Amino acid sequence: GLIPSSPTNPTVCVTADVLEVYRLAHLRCPHLSVQAFVKTVCDLHQRAYASYLTRQFTIAFDVYQQILAEVKVRVQAALQRDSPDWRLKHACPACTYKLEDEDELQFSMLYTMDGNDSLKRYHRRASQDDDELEDIGPNTVQPSSELPTAFQLRSDRYLSREAVDKLAKPGTKSLANEEVSNFYSSSTNNDDNPCTERWKNMRDDNTKRMWGIFEETGLFASLCRHGFSLVVADMVRSGELSKYPLAVVEKLLGAFGIKLGGGYDIGCSLKTTLANSPIGALAAELKHTSLVGAFHGHAHRRLCQLWHLATYVEGLGLEDLEGCERLFSKLNALAACVRYMSALRRQQAIAAFLEHNDMFEVFANITLFILNNYKQATKMLSEGSTALAIAMQELGVKDENVFEEWLKEERVYLKGLQKEPENETLEMEYWERLDNLIKEQVSQTSVWKVDTPETMEQGRPDETSADATARRHALEKYDKELEIVHGLERRLGLVKRWTPDMPEWQEAARKVGNRKYQRALDSLEGLLVARVFELTKMNKSQTGYALRQHIGKALKARSQAICTALDRFNNIAHASGKPKLQWDEVVQYTFLSDFDLLRDARQDIRKQPWATPAGRIAMDQYFKLCRAREEIRRLNVEARRVVTYLRDEMTYLRSCEELYCPMQPSLAHQIAIHRRERERFMTLHERRLTKLAELPGFSGCLTPGVSKQREPGDSTGPLPAAPTDMAVDLEATDGNDGVETGGDGNVDRGGDEGDDDDGEGDDDEGDDDDDEPIVAEALVSILKIADDQHEVERG
């Protein structure tokens, strides 16, 4: 088949086979650009490259993608799978294909979401005169120079901008100040979120200017725990604002309902934002749980980890909730391609990549995911149980339930460190003001002096005026401090002013010293946080040489700053009678939460079993074993769901294919292609499921069950109504302007992965002729849109 590069009087056409080769090659290697591919074709044809060929190929490829989208829409309609959110509700067989009589899970579905700023797109600004530019303010978005297009994105993965922006209305309590494009600028103080104020993005001039350069500043994505894409949203001229995760949660609650568990790098803060948002009541009613991923969680405060970290959340299993990071490592390859694309082509590229990844990566490896997780869980149980028994014997612990009590005790202790009691805060402030008052009194005395003839020096200038000014300043400072002291005494209800020999004075002095100790600890911790993140970035894939050199210099400066902060901390710790920290000990802190146990304020917990290194290791080992048992339970449910889905889906697709074959063979052939995309992985799935059944410690059942889903379009739902006549009108092809779509015009993607066809397409005689109607009709409709677009561009 030939795809023209112009809706009227085309001079260049591209074969569908060539376009399909580029589509698949680009999906496998997003770095492959249109220009590089066109140059390759020119080399094969021994023809000199011309730049206009790239433009013509791009036009033909746009038309080809619209044809594929149109064919997909018709296939989905024939399968009764064109209802709103059908794809989303059936995105993952392991998560959504629920069976009768299966064990109920604590979380009906686990998903993760996060934002990525690599998929930016430049804002194409219209060229304007200098006078016009002066009239535009610095915060005003200049008009775009892009031409309007009649093409539309045929994908339900994207959340519309309207659906996202409605959750950013004034009055919505958010983690972000909408004036500042910063998701982490929370002013919400909540006892359950001790690290809310911890997460703040940098707000420098470069960041603020970036919103004027880029139209889309990134992508916000959500995945199920197996890696299937759920929904995505463009981040438009902003950072990671709260409206993006809120829009995702709203969509998923509407699609999946009760008992969802959502992982997010700052899920602790999102929990508060969600509760205060317009969808807070719905989230509470449907028992939505906000969680923190395993990787990001170790940068949260210890109290936050005890509530939200994957290790301590009952029912989570071994899921790390970091699937978005793995997806973004793949999507980063698209960054260079989409930077200068139009808005439509960028969304097409991202949607096509996600669809291809779901089908040929995630679906192909879903049984591998189950097998590997099962191996990990059984290995953890076999090895960890022995290690835990030894640790319990060394600690003198006889009952595993003790670790649950330790966790509660640690939560109570750390919660008590969140805020100083108001009375203590007033007492410390009163002590500091009294100390300042004494200093001002001494300073006031020192500025008074009397000169006698004996003390006068010959030739010394007259300093009477300067001395008078100094005395006046000293009196004013003393009166100011005295007034503050009077106010604090009234608030504390004191009858007698404290003096250095009173017990109250000494106790307040101890508390002030302890607060200085904690602030020195905060400063040291902050430098180490930056050091950990810089080390991670320095070893990150695709970090350029210049950036690595810059980070290396920053690390040297950071190390010197850490040494200075450590010396200051040790001086304060020595004055407070607390243990010092050594350099080797500090730089080897793996978990930043270890600092929280140093925040000894009102009680000494260093001898508590849960505060000792051995006790902490044993407690973590116990909870990991609990999560391993939960993982096996979840995997047993998911494995049987997948087995049942594979059987039911193949049966349903074959039945639909046979149903449409007599009257609509072209549509039946497209359904066969759709089936073969899934069927090609059956051998892999069977091999892995066999290994799973033979795995030592396997406790599940791989006998197919009975699905609960019986709606139209479901794998066990009713078949479509039998077609009574040909639904394709061939007369629509008469106005095709002489562009022929021959036998190769069928959109046969059966050879997508290079797998053999096994001759399955040969069952229908004359497949080439039968495929012509559905593709020809789609081509005519697309060319009509292209013709309208051509008129717009000429106008």
C-alpha positions in Angstrom: 0.0 0.0 0.0 1.1 3.6 -0.6 0.6 6.5 1.7 0.7 9.9 0.0 2.5 12.9 1.4 -0.1 15.4 0.1 -3.9 15.2 0.2 -4.1 16.5 -3.4 -1.9 15.7 -6.4 0.7 13.8 -4.4 4.2 13.4 -6.0 5.8 11.3 -3.3 4.3 8.2 -1.6 5.7 6.0 1.1 4.9 2.3 1.3 3.1 1.1 4.4 5.9 -1.5 4.9 8.5 1.2 5.2 6.4 3.2 7.6 5.8 0.2 9.7 9.5 -0.6 9.8 10.2 2.9 11.0 7.4 2.8 13.6 8.7 -0.4 15.1 12.4 0.6 14.9 11.6 4.0 16.6 9.6 2.3 19.4 12.5 0.0 20.1 15.1 2.7 19.7 13.6 6.2 20.3 16.9 7.8 19.4 16.2 6.9 15.8 14.9 10.1 14.2 12.9 10.6 11.0 15.8 12.3 9.4 18.2 9.5 10.1 15.8 6.9 8.8 15.0 8.9 5.6 18.8 9.2 5.0 19.1 5.4 5.4 16.4 4.8 2.9 18.1 7.2 0.4 21.3 5.3 0.9 19.5 2.0 0.1 18.1 3.5 -3.0 21.4 5.1 -4.0 19.8 8.6 -4.1 21.0 11.9 -2.7 19.3 13.0 0.4 17.1 16.1 0.2 15.6 17.8 3.3 12.1 18.0 1.8 12.0 14.2 1.9 12.0 14.3 5.7 9.0 16.6 5.7 7.1 14.4 3.2 7.9 11.3 5.2 6.7 12.9 8.3 3.3 13.8 6.7 2.9 10.3 5.4 3.8 8.9 8.8 1.2 11.1 10.5 -1.4 9.8 8.1 -0.3 6.2 8.7 -0.5 6.6 12.5 -4.0 8.0 12.2 -4.9 4.9 10.0 -3.6 2.6 12.7 -5.6 4.5 15.3 -8.8 4.3 13.2 -8.3 0.5 12.6 -7.7 0.0 16.3 -10.9 1.9 17.2 -12.9 -0.3 14.8 -11.4 -3.5 16.2 -12.1 -2.4 19.8 -15.7 -1.6 18.8 -16.1 -5.0 17.2 -14.8 -6.6 20.4 -17.2 -4.4 22.5 -14.3 -2.8 24.2 -14.9 0.8 23.2 -16.7 1.9 26.4 -15.2 4.8 28.4 -12.2 3.6 30.6 -12.4 0.1 29.3 -8.7 -0.1 28.8 -8.0 1.4 32.2 -10.3 -1.0 34.0 -8.7 -4.0 32.3 -5.1 -2.7 32.1 -3.4 -5.5 34.1 -4.7 -9.1 34.2 -2.9 -9.7 37.5 -4.5 -6.7 39.1 -7.9 -6.4 37.6 -9.0 -9.9 36.4 -10.7 -11.0 39.6 -11.9 -14.5 40.2 -14.6 -16.1 42.2 -13.7 -17.7 45.6 -10.2 -16.1 45.6 -8.6 -14.8 48.8 -9.4 -11.1 49.6 -6.3 -8.9 49.6 -5.8 -6.0 51.9 -5.1 -3.7 48.9 -7.3 -4.5 45.9 -4.7 -2.8 43.7 -1.2 -1.3 44.2 -0.1 1.5 42.0 2.7 4.1 41.9 2.9 7.6 40.4 5.6 10.2 39.9 6.7 13.1 37.8 9.5 13.2 35.3 11.0 16.4 33.8 13.0 15.0 31.0 10.1 15.0 28.4 10.0 18.8 28.1 8.8 20.5 24.9 9.8 23.9 23.8 7.2 26.6 23.6 7.2 27.8 20.0 6.7 31.5 20.3 5.5 33.7 17.5 8.1 36.1 16.1 7.3 39.6 17.3 8.8 43.1 17.0 10.8 44.6 19.8 8.1 47.1 20.6 5.5 44.2 20.9 7.9 42.3 23.2 8.3 45.3 25.5 4.5 45.3 26.1 4.6 41.7 27.2 5.2 41.2 30.9 7.9 38.8 32.3 5.2 36.4 33.6 3.0 36.5 30.5 3.1 33.4 28.2 3.7 34.6 24.6 1.4 33.3 21.9 2.4 30.1 20.1 3.5 30.0 16.5 2.1 26.4 15.9 -0.5 26.0 13.3 -3.8 24.4 14.4 -4.3 20.8 13.4 -7.4 18.7 12.7 -5.7 15.5 13.8 -6.6 14.3 17.3 -4.8 12.0 19.8 -6.6 8.7 19.7 -5.6 7.5 23.2 -7.4 7.3 26.5 -4.1 7.2 28.5 -3.9 11.0 28.7 -5.8 13.0 31.3 -7.1 16.2 29.8 -5.8 19.5 31.0 -9.3 20.4 32.1 -9.5 17.3 34.4 -6.2 18.3 36.0 -6.8 22.0 36.3 -10.1 21.7 38.0 -8.2 20.4 41.1 -6.1 23.6 41.2 -9.0 26.0 41.8 -8.5 28.6 44.6 -9.6 27.2 47.9 -8.2 23.8 47.3 -5.8 23.0 50.2 -2.7 21.9 48.4 0.9 20.9 49.0 1.8 23.7 46.5 1.4 27.4 46.5 0.0 27.8 43.0 1.9 31.0 42.7 5.1 29.1 43.2 5.4 26.2 40.7 6.6 23.9 43.5 4.8 20.8 44.6 6.8 20.5 47.8 6.2 24.0 49.3 3.7 22.8 51.9 2.6 25.0 54.7 0.5 22.2 56.2 1.6 21.2 59.6 0.3 17.8 60.6 1.4 15.5 63.3 1.2 12.5 61.0 3.5 14.1 58.5 6.7 14.9 60.4 8.7 15.5 57.2 6.2 17.7 55.3 8.5 20.7 55.6 11.5 18.6 54.5 10.5 18.5 50.8 11.1 21.8 49.0 12.3 22.3 45.5 14.8 24.9 44.6 13.2 28.1 43.5 16.0 30.0 41.7 15.9 32.3 38.8 16.8 29.6 36.3 13.8 27.5 37.4 11.4 30.4 37.2 12.6 31.3 33.7 12.2 27.6 32.5 8.4 27.9 32.6 8.6 30.6 29.9 10.8 28.4 27.7 8.9 25.1 27.8 5.2 24.5 27.1 5.2 21.0 28.6 7.7 20.8 31.4 7.5 17.0 32.0 5.2 14.0 32.3 3.3 12.7 35.3 2.7 9.0 35.1 1.0 6.2 37.0 1.6 2.5 36.8 0.3 -0.7 38.5 2.8 -2.7 40.5 3.5 -4.9 37.5 4.4 -1.9 35.3 1.3 -1.5 33.1 0.6 2.2 32.3 -2.6 3.5 33.8 -2.9 7.2 33.1 -0.5 10.0 32.4 -0.7 13.8 32.3 1.4 16.6 30.9 2.9 19.0 33.4 2.2 22.3 31.7 4.5 25.3 32.5 4.9 24.2 36.1 6.7 21.9 38.4 5.2 18.9 40.1 2.1 20.6 41.5 -0.4 18.8 43.7 -3.1 18.9 41.0 -1.3 16.2 39.0 -1.4 13.4 41.7 -4.8 14.5 42.8 -6.1 14.1 39.2 -4.6 10.7 38.9 -6.1 9.5 42.3 -9.5 10.8 41.2 -9.4 8.9 38.0 -8.2 5.7 39.6 -10.8 5.9 42.3 -13.5 6.2 39.7 -12.2 3.2 37.7 -11.1 0.8 40.4 -13.1 1.7 43.6 -12.3 0.5 47.0 -9.0 -0.2 48.8 -6.3 1.2 46.5 -2.8 1.7 47.7 -0.9 4.5 45.9 2.9 4.9 46.2 4.4 8.4 45.8 7.8 9.7 46.7 6.2 12.1 49.2 3.1 10.1 49.9 3.1 11.3 53.5 2.4 14.9 52.3 0.0 13.8 49.6 -2.1 12.1 52.3 -2.8 15.4 54.0 -3.3 17.2 50.6 -5.7 14.5 49.5 -7.7 14.7 52.7 -8.1 18.5 52.3 -8.9 18.3 48.6 -12.4 18.1 46.9 -11.9 14.4 46.5 -10.9 13.9 50.1 -14.3 12.5 51.2 -14.4 10.1 48.3 -10.8 8.9 49.0 -11.7 8.3 52.7 -15.0 6.5 51.8 -13.1 4.2 49.3 -10.3 3.6 51.9 -7.5 4.9 49.7 -4.0 4.6 51.3 -1.1 6.9 50.5 2.3 5.1 50.7 6.0 6.0 50.2 8.3 4.0 47.9 11.1 2.0 49.3 13.9 4.1 47.6 12.5 7.6 48.4 11.3 6.5 51.8 14.8 6.2 53.2 15.2 10.0 52.8 12.1 10.6 55.0 12.2 11.0 58.7 12.1 7.9 60.8 8.6 8.6 62.2 7.3 9.0 58.7 8.9 5.7 57.7 7.2 3.9 60.6 3.8 4.9 59.1 4.3 5.0 55.4 7.4 3.0 54.4 6.8 -0.2 52.5 8.6 -2.4 55.1 6.2 -1.4 57.9 2.9 -1.3 56.0 0.7 -4.4 56.5 -0.5 -6.0 53.3 2.0 -4.4 51.0 4.2 -7.5 50.5 7.6 -6.9 48.9 6.4 -4.3 46.5 8.9 -1.3 46.4 6.4 1.1 44.7 9.3 2.4 42.5 8.0 1.3 39.1 7.9 4.9 37.7 11.6 5.2 38.1 12.1 2.1 35.9 9.6 3.5 33.3 11.3 6.9 33.3 14.7 5.3 32.6 13.1 4.0 29.3 11.2 7.1 28.6 14.3 9.3 28.9 15.4 7.9 25.5 12.4 9.9 24.0 13.6 13.2 25.5 15.7 14.3 22.6 13.0 13.4 20.1 10.1 15.2 21.7 11.9 18.4 22.7 11.1 20.2 19.4 7.9 18.2 18.4 4.5 19.7 18.1 2.1 19.1 21.0 0.2 16.4 19.1 3.3 14.5 17.9 4.8 14.6 21.3 1.7 13.0 22.9 1.5 10.5 20.0 5.1 9.5 20.6 4.6 9.1 24.3 1.3 7.2 24.0 2.7 4.9 21.3 5.7 4.1 23.4 3.6 3.3 26.5 1.3 1.1 24.5 4.2 -0.8 22.9 5.9 -1.1 26.3 2.7 -2.5 27.9 2.2 -5.1 25.2 5.7 -6.2 24.3 7.6 -5.6 27.5 5.2 -5.7 30.5 2.7 -8.2 29.3 5.5 -10.4 27.9 7.2 -10.4 31.3 4.3 -10.5 33.7 4.8 -14.2 34.5 8.5 -13.5 34.9 7.6 -10.9 37.4 5.5 -13.4 39.4 8.2 -16.1 39.2 11.1 -13.8 40.3 9.1 -12.3 43.2 8.1 -15.8 44.3 11.7 -16.8 44.3 12.7 -13.7 46.3 10.0 -14.2 48.9 10.7 -17.9 49.4 14.4 -17.3 49.6 13.8 -14.5 52.1 11.7 -16.8 54.3 14.1 -19.7 54.2 17.2 -17.6 55.0 15.6 -14.8 57.0 13.9 -17.1 59.5 17.2 -18.6 60.6 18.8 -15.2 60.9 15.9 -13.9 62.9 15.9 -16.9 65.3 19.6 -16.3 66.0 19.1 -12.5 66.6 16.2 -13.2 68.9 18.3 -15.6 70.9 21.1 -13.0 71.2 18.6 -10.3 72.3 16.8 -12.6 74.7 13.5 -12.2 72.8 11.2 -15.2 73.0 8.1 -14.0 71.2 8.0 -12.3 67.7 5.1 -10.1 68.9 7.7 -8.1 70.9 8.8 -6.5 67.6 5.3 -5.1 67.1 5.5 -3.6 70.6 8.9 -2.1 69.8 7.5 -0.5 66.7 4.7 1.1 68.7 7.2 2.3 71.4 9.4 3.9 68.8 6.4 5.7 67.2 5.4 7.1 70.6 8.9 8.3 71.3 9.5 9.9 68.0 6.1 11.5 68.0 7.0 13.1 71.3 10.1 14.7 69.6 8.1 16.5 66.9 7.3 19.6 68.9 8.6 21.1 72.1 5.8 21.6 74.7 4.7 25.2 74.7 5.6 25.8 78.3 9.2 24.5 77.6 9.5 26.8 74.6 8.5 29.8 76.7 10.9 28.8 79.5 13.8 28.6 77.1 12.9 31.9 75.5 12.6 33.5 78.9 16.1 32.1 79.9 17.6 33.5 76.6 16.1 36.9 77.2 17.3 36.9 80.8 20.8 36.0 79.6 20.6 38.9 77.1 19.3 41.2 79.8 22.4 40.5 81.9 24.7 41.1 79.0 23.0 44.4 78.2 23.3 45.4 81.8 27.1 44.7 81.7 27.3 46.5 78.4 25.4 49.5 79.9 27.9 49.7 82.8 30.9 49.5 80.6 29.9 52.6 78.6 29.8 54.8 81.7 33.1 56.3 82.6 34.4 59.4 84.4 37.4 61.3 83.4 39.6 63.1 85.9 42.6 65.4 85.3 44.8 62.4 86.0 43.1 60.1 83.4 42.9 62.8 80.7 45.5 62.5 78.0 47.1 65.4 76.4 45.9 65.9 72.8 43.1 63.4 72.9 40.0 64.5 70.9 36.8 65.2 72.7 34.6 62.0 72.7 31.8 63.3 74.8 29.2 63.2 72.0 30.2 59.6 71.0 30.0 58.4 74.6 26.6 60.0 75.1 25.3 58.2 71.9 26.7 54.8 73.1 25.1 55.3 76.5 21.7 56.1 74.9 21.9 53.0 72.7 22.8 50.8 75.7 19.8 52.2 77.7 17.4 51.6 74.8 18.6 48.0 74.3 18.3 47.3 78.0 14.8 48.7 78.2 13.8 46.7 75.1 15.0 43.4 76.6 13.4 44.3 80.0 10.1 44.8 78.3 10.3 41.4 76.6 11.2 39.8 79.9 8.2 41.4 81.6 5.9 40.0 78.9 7.3 36.4 79.3 7.0 36.6 83.1 3.3 37.5 82.7 2.8 34.6 80.3 4.6 32.1 82.6 2.9 33.4 85.7 6.2 34.1 87.5 6.2 36.0 90.8 10.0 36.1 91.2 12.6 36.6 88.5 15.0 33.7 87.9 18.6 34.0 88.9 21.6 31.8 87.9 21.6 30.0 91.2 17.9 28.8 90.9 17.1 25.2 89.7 14.7 26.6 87.1 17.5 28.7 85.5 19.8 25.6 85.3 17.1 23.4 83.9 16.2 25.9 81.2 19.9 26.3 80.4 20.1 22.6 79.9 17.1 22.6 77.5 18.6 25.5 75.5 21.8 23.6 75.1 19.9 20.5 74.0 18.1 22.6 71.3 21.4 23.9 70.0 22.5 20.2 69.8 19.5 19.3 67.7 19.9 22.2 65.4 23.6 21.3 64.9 22.4 17.8 64.1 19.9 19.1 61.6 22.6 21.0 59.8 24.9 18.0 59.6 22.0 15.8 58.4 21.1 18.2 55.7 24.7 18.2 54.3 24.7 14.4 54.3 21.3 14.3 52.5 22.8 16.5 49.7 25.9 14.3 49.7 23.9 11.1 49.3 21.8 12.5 46.4 24.9 13.9 44.7 26.6 10.6 44.9 23.5 8.9 43.4 23.4 11.5 40.5 27.1 11.1 39.8 26.7 7.4 39.2 23.5 7.8 37.2 23.3 6.6 33.7 23.5 9.3 31.0 24.9 11.9 33.3 27.2 14.0 31.1 30.9 14.5 31.7 30.5 18.2 32.5 27.8 17.5 35.0 29.8 14.8 36.7 32.8 17.2 37.0 30.5 19.8 38.5 29.1 17.3 41.0 32.6 16.1 41.8 33.7 19.6 42.7 30.5 20.1 44.7 31.3 16.9 46.6 34.7 18.1 47.6 33.2 21.4 48.9 30.4 19.4 50.6 32.9 17.2 52.4 34.7 20.3 53.8 31.3 21.7 54.9 30.5 18.3 56.5 33.8 18.4 58.4 33.0 21.9 59.7 29.5 21.0 60.7 30.8 17.8 62.4 33.3 19.8 64.4 30.6 22.3 65.5 28.3 19.4 66.4 30.9 17.7 68.5 31.7 20.9 70.4 28.1 21.3 71.3 27.7 17.6 72.1 30.7 17.8 74.4 29.3 20.8 76.2 26.0 19.0 76.6 27.5 15.8 77.8 26.4 13.8 74.8 28.5 11.4 72.7 30.5 12.7 69.8 30.3 11.4 66.2 33.3 10.3 64.2 33.8 11.1 60.5 33.9 7.4 59.5 30.7 6.8 61.3 28.9 9.7 59.8 29.7 9.2 56.2 28.7 5.6 56.3 25.1 6.3 57.5 23.0 4.3 55.0 19.7 5.4 56.2 19.2 9.1 56.9 16.6 8.2 59.5 19.4 7.0 61.8 19.8 10.7 62.8 16.4 10.7 64.4 17.6 8.4 67.2 20.2 10.9 68.1 17.6 13.5 68.9 17.6 12.8 72.6 15.5 15.5 74.2 13.7 14.5 77.4 14.6 10.8 77.9 17.6 8.6 77.3 16.6 5.8 74.9 20.1 4.6 74.0 19.5 1.5 76.1 16.1 0.7 74.7 16.3 -2.6 72.7 14.7 -1.0 69.6 17.3 1.8 69.6 20.3 -0.5 69.6 21.8 -1.5 66.2 21.2 -5.2 66.9 17.6 -4.5 67.9 16.9 -2.4 64.8 18.3 -5.0 62.5 16.2 -7.8 64.1 13.1 -5.7 64.0 13.6 -4.9 60.3 14.2 -8.6 59.6 11.0 -9.5 61.3 8.9 -7.1 59.3 10.6 -8.2 56.1 9.5 -11.7 56.8 6.0 -10.5 57.4 6.0 -8.8 54.0 7.5 -11.9 52.3 4.5 -14.0 53.6 2.1 -11.3 52.3 3.9 -11.3 49.0 3.4 -15.0 48.5 -0.2 -14.7 49.4 -0.7 -12.0 46.8 1.3 -13.8 44.2 -0.8 -16.9 44.6 -3.9 -14.8 43.8 -2.2 -13.0 40.9 -0.7 -16.2 39.3 -4.1 -17.8 39.1 -5.7 -14.6 37.7 -3.1 -14.6 34.9 -3.6 -18.3 34.1 -7.3 -17.8 33.9 -7.0 -14.6 31.8 -4.7 -16.2 29.2 -7.2 -19.0 28.7 -10.3 -16.8 28.6 -8.8 -14.1 26.4 -7.5 -16.4 23.7 -10.9 -18.2 23.7 -12.8 -14.9 23.4 -10.7 -13.5 20.6 -10.9 -16.7 18.6 -14.6 -16.7 19.0 -14.9 -13.1 17.8 -12.6 -13.8 14.9 -14.8 -16.7 13.8 -17.9 -14.6 14.3 -16.8 -11.8 11.9 -15.0 -14.0 9.4 -17.9 -14.9 7.1 -19.3 -11.4 6.6 -16.4 -9.1 7.5 -13.2 -11.0 6.8 -11.0 -7.8 6.8 -12.2 -7.0 10.3 -11.7 -10.7 11.4 -8.1 -10.5 10.1 -7.4 -7.4 12.2 -8.8 -9.2 15.2 -6.5 -12.1 14.4 -3.5 -9.7 14.4 -4.7 -8.4 17.7 -4.9 -12.0 19.0 -1.5 -13.0 17.7 0.1 -10.0 19.5 -0.8 -11.7 22.8 -0.6 -15.3 21.6 3.1 -15.1 20.6 4.1 -15.0 24.3 2.0 -18.0 25.3 5.1 -20.3 25.1 7.0 -18.0 27.4 4.2 -17.8 29.9 3.7 -21.6 30.0 7.4 -22.2 30.5 7.5 -19.7 33.4 4.3 -20.9 35.0 5.7 -24.5 34.9 8.8 -23.3 36.7 6.6 -21.6 39.3 4.6 -24.7 39.9 7.9 -26.7 40.4 9.4 -24.1 42.7 10.2 -25.4 46.3 7.8 -23.6 48.7 5.1 -22.9 46.0 1.7 -23.0 47.8 -0.6 -21.7 45.2 -2.9 -23.2 42.5 -2.5 -22.8 38.8 -5.7 -24.4 37.8 -7.8 -21.8 35.8 -10.7 -20.3 37.8 -13.9 -18.5 37.0 -13.9 -14.8 36.3 -16.2 -12.5 38.1 -16.4 -10.2 35.1 -19.2 -11.0 32.7 -19.9 -7.6 31.1 -19.8 -7.1 27.3 -16.2 -7.0 26.2 -14.9 -9.0 29.1 -13.0 -12.2 28.2 -15.9 -14.2 29.7 -18.6 -11.8 28.6 -21.2 -12.3 25.9 -20.0 -12.4 22.3 -20.9 -9.5 20.0 -24.1 -9.7 17.9 -23.5 -11.6 14.7 -23.1 -9.2 11.7 -25.8 -9.5 9.1 -24.2 -7.6 6.1 -21.0 -5.9 5.0 -20.5 -2.8 7.2 -17.9 -1.3 4.9 -19.0 0.9 2.0 -16.5 0.5 -0.9 -18.0 3.4 -2.8 -16.3 5.8 -0.3 -13.0 5.0 -2.1 -14.1 6.6 -5.4 -12.8 10.0 -4.4 -9.3 8.9 -3.6 -7.7 11.2 -6.1 -6.1 8.3 -8.0 -4.2 7.0 -4.9 -4.3 3.3 -5.0 -4.3 1.0 -2.0 -3.4 -2.3 -3.3 -3.0 -5.7 -1.6 -0.3 -4.4 0.7 -2.7 -1.9 2.1 -3.6 -4.1 5.0 -2.3 -2.9 8.3 -0.8 -6.2 9.3 1.3 -5.8 12.4 1.6 -9.5 13.1 5.3 -9.4 12.6 5.9 -6.7 15.2 8.5 -8.5 17.3 10.1 -10.5 14.5 8.2 -13.6 15.6 7.0 -15.9 12.9 3.4 -15.9 11.9 3.0 -19.6 11.9 0.9 -19.3 8.8 -2.1 -18.3 10.9 -3.1 -15.6 8.5 -3.4 -18.1 5.6 -6.6 -19.6 6.9 -8.7 -17.0 5.1 -8.4 -17.1 1.4 -7.6 -13.9 -0.4 -6.5 -12.1 2.8 -4.9 -9.3 0.8 -8.1 -8.5 -1.0 -10.2 -8.9 2.2 -8.1 -6.4 4.1 -8.6 -3.6 1.5 -12.0 -2.3 2.6 -11.4 -1.5 6.2 -8.0 0.2 5.5 -9.3 2.0 2.4 -12.2 3.5 4.3 -9.9 4.6 7.1 -7.5 6.1 4.6 -10.2 8.1 2.9 -11.4 9.6 6.2 -7.8 10.4 7.2 -7.1 12.1 3.8 -10.2 14.2 4.2 -8.8 15.5 7.5 -5.4 16.0 5.9 -7.1 17.9 3.1 -8.8 20.2 5.6 -5.5 20.7 7.4 -3.8 21.6 4.0 -6.4 24.3 3.5 -5.7 25.7 7.0 -2.0 25.8 6.3 -2.5 27.5 3.0 -4.8 30.1 4.6 
